[in-house]
């Protein structure tokens, strides 16, 4: 869905999608910690393929740019 270093944005997206019963997967969180917790490495927010379109609509309505990651 998207990549970001913003932990608040990640939490917001997780909450938005959870309200619509869409499970999110945050990737690279542990890698960021291993690299020194500097927040340099962006974390990726993913959803299952069958929820992608609906998730993009929800994030677009919330004015969150998702980008071409998928």
Protein Blocks (a to p, Z undefined) as FASTA:
>chain_A
ZZcfblklmmmmmmmmmmnopacddehklmmmmnoonomaccdddddfklmmmmmmmmmm
nopaebjaZZ
